[in-house]
Amino acid sequence: QVQLVESGGGSVQPGGSLRVSCVADGAARSLYAMGWYHQAPGNQREKVASITNRGRTEYADSIKGRFTISREDAGNTVHLQMSSVKPEDGGIYYCFGDETYSDYVPDYWGQGTQVTVSS
């Protein structure tokens, strides 16, 4: 079974930058889409960014213009580059993978990586 392994979480000051990454271990082929959900403490989980195997990206309004998602052609690796971070960006970032073309339903989830925004 495919396992999504996140890395790169940590502490960052407001206005700073951080990159989180995700690798789909065990995937025999490229997943249709990969991306990230964000869950701040006490809030609902929100999809913040996704990217297809053709490079099409989508962003939530909350992070658009500040975060950039990218994907490597080999290895089912995805990155989320966070810039100009805000306190509300803190929380858990969950990587997801979607095998099925255009069904928009995640098939795999990572365990999450913690991002703490503090001064």
Secondary structure, DSSP 8 states (H G I E B T S, - for coil): --EEEEE--EEE-TT--EEEEEEEET-SS--SEEEEEEE-TTS--EEEEEEETT--EEE-TTTTTTEEEEEETTTTEEEEEE-S--GGG-EEEEEEEE-STT-----EE---EEEEE--
